[in-house]
Amino acid sequence: MFIKRIKSILAWLNKFFARRFEKIIEINRRYERPRIAMTPMTRIALLLLRIYLLLLVAILFYKFFTIIMGK
């Protein structure tokens, strides 16, 4: 009974979001594969940028939590 109720709620949520974001989902599906060819150097540069971004976000979280916790 309880599991059926959860499944029906999840199905309803799935339909709700699918209807609300239908256009976004369609656009994402259309452009999921890049159409331009990237050189190996471009791929490396993008990888380094991702790593740099993750490092900045990690530093930001670290600073936030150290300020919140009061050292």
Rosetta constraint file for C-alpha pairs under 8 A:
AtomPair CA 1 CA 5 HARMONIC 6.28 0.50
AtomPair CA 2 CA 6 HARMONIC 6.34 0.50
AtomPair CA 3 CA 7 HARMONIC 6.12 0.50
AtomPair CA 4 CA 8 HARMONIC 6.15 0.50
AtomPair CA 5 CA 9 HARMONIC 6.21 0.50
AtomPair CA 6 CA 10 HARMONIC 6.12 0.50
AtomPair CA 7 CA 11 HARMONIC 6.07 0.50
AtomPair CA 8 CA 12 HARMONIC 6.11 0.50
AtomPair CA 9 CA 13 HARMONIC 6.16 0.50
AtomPair CA 10 CA 14 HARMONIC 6.07 0.50
AtomPair CA 11 CA 15 HARMONIC 6.28 0.50
AtomPair CA 12 CA 16 HARMONIC 6.03 0.50
AtomPair CA 13 CA 17 HARMONIC 6.14 0.50
AtomPair CA 14 CA 18 HARMONIC 5.99 0.50
AtomPair CA 15 CA 19 HARMONIC 6.07 0.50
AtomPair CA 16 CA 20 HARMONIC 6.27 0.50
AtomPair CA 17 CA 21 HARMONIC 5.84 0.50
AtomPair CA 17 CA 22 HARMONIC 7.87 0.50
AtomPair CA 18 CA 22 HARMONIC 5.36 0.50
AtomPair CA 18 CA 25 HARMONIC 7.89 0.50
AtomPair CA 21 CA 25 HARMONIC 6.10 0.50
AtomPair CA 22 CA 26 HARMONIC 6.19 0.50
AtomPair CA 23 CA 27 HARMONIC 6.22 0.50
AtomPair CA 24 CA 28 HARMONIC 6.10 0.50
AtomPair CA 25 CA 29 HARMONIC 6.08 0.50
AtomPair CA 26 CA 30 HARMONIC 6.20 0.50
AtomPair CA 27 CA 31 HARMONIC 6.26 0.50
AtomPair CA 28 CA 32 HARMONIC 5.72 0.50
AtomPair CA 38 CA 42 HARMONIC 5.92 0.50
AtomPair CA 38 CA 43 HARMONIC 6.54 0.50
AtomPair CA 39 CA 43 HARMONIC 6.48 0.50
AtomPair CA 40 CA 44 HARMONIC 6.24 0.50
AtomPair CA 41 CA 45 HARMONIC 6.13 0.50
AtomPair CA 42 CA 46 HARMONIC 6.16 0.50
AtomPair CA 43 CA 47 HARMONIC 6.12 0.50
AtomPair CA 44 CA 48 HARMONIC 6.16 0.50
AtomPair CA 45 CA 49 HARMONIC 6.21 0.50
AtomPair CA 46 CA 50 HARMONIC 6.24 0.50
AtomPair CA 47 CA 51 HARMONIC 6.28 0.50
AtomPair CA 48 CA 52 HARMONIC 6.06 0.50
AtomPair CA 49 CA 53 HARMONIC 6.09 0.50
AtomPair CA 50 CA 54 HARMONIC 6.19 0.50
AtomPair CA 51 CA 55 HARMONIC 6.13 0.50
AtomPair CA 52 CA 56 HARMONIC 6.22 0.50
AtomPair CA 53 CA 57 HARMONIC 6.22 0.50
AtomPair CA 54 CA 58 HARMONIC 6.09 0.50
AtomPair CA 55 CA 59 HARMONIC 6.19 0.50
AtomPair CA 56 CA 60 HARMONIC 6.12 0.50
AtomPair CA 57 CA 61 HARMONIC 6.22 0.50
AtomPair CA 58 CA 62 HARMONIC 6.09 0.50
AtomPair CA 59 CA 63 HARMONIC 6.07 0.50
AtomPair CA 60 CA 64 HARMONIC 6.09 0.50
AtomPair CA 61 CA 65 HARMONIC 6.07 0.50
AtomPair CA 62 CA 66 HARMONIC 6.09 0.50
AtomPair CA 63 CA 67 HARMONIC 6.17 0.50
AtomPair CA 64 CA 68 HARMONIC 6.18 0.50
AtomPair CA 65 CA 69 HARMONIC 5.93 0.50
AtomPair CA 66 CA 70 HARMONIC 5.99 0.50
AtomPair CA 66 CA 71 HARMONIC 5.47 0.50
AtomPair CA 67 CA 71 HARMONIC 6.70 0.50
